[in-house]
């Protein structure tokens, strides 16, 4: 990493831009990236790039110098080439970080009506949004950390392992991989990172579908792939909807067979389900039947019908009648016993 003064020179127009950097190579690469994306802060240089193309611009190092001398040397070379003069260059400021002069174009861009925020303030909601949105860019990771992470991602290292090593969330690593945060660090790697991220996402999603087709529930897929439950549900949305629709039809068929009188073993074998699943499906219908049977038994008992006759009338076992009376109307059993004793 070398610090010094660099220039961006137009071949066709013989105009020049002067800048300084503590890392010349990275700074020049960043210029190229921002110009390519149409996001360069120097609108004059951006317009020139858009009109003449990147091949018209030559990126060169003018001199190497110590960091503490950067401001003085930047001012010197801007003055030497008179690059704030529009006929000579693209600079909009006189260089350095203190007591700098700015061009009229730059002044209009940042003050008064030229500033899009002139007379306005960001809402608190927007401020909170930006604070949250940029949080992963500034909390625990340093510039060197992010550089290392980007290079290791290109070497197919797993995001979950990087998250553990750097003590950050996997979401932080994922945003770096997708160039949503820290996109200005090593920008020349961004296109490959995004490509790899898309390929890994496709591979991950296909693995979700493969495991789901084998019958694994969502929580097992999450455990196997070490991915979020909510992410898997989102990816498998169509498959889950289709399965739920088919399962609803299956449950309806199971209930119909139960009402027809098929026994538990027959239904379990027919639909290849567990006994606990069978119980869950028929439980509501079973409880309704029990309630109706209870009401019939109590109604007939109130009419004075003996237990044996109730059993014959309802086509159930005599002990079933006794159990229902014992649970819901024990007074009938007491009266029944007293009548037998007195007789």
Buried (B, 14 or more C-beta within 10 A) or exposed (E): EEBBBBBBBBEEBEBBBBBBBEBBBBBBBBBBBBBEEEEBEBEBBBEBBEEBEEEBBEBEBBEEBEEEBBBEBBBBBBEEBEBBEBEBBBBBBBBBEEEEBBBEBBEEBEEEEEEEEEEEEEEEEEEEEEEEEEEBBEEEBEEEBBBBBBEBBBEEBBBBEBBEBBEBEBBBBBBBBBBBBBBBBBBEBBEEBBEBBEEBBEEBBEBBBEBBEEEBEBEEBBEEBEBEEEBBBEBBEEEBEEEEEEEEEEBEEBBEBBEEEBEEEEBBEEBEBEEEBBEEBBEEEEEEEEEEBBEBBBEBBEEEBEBEEBBEEBEBEBEBBBEBBEEEBEEBBEEBEEEEEEE
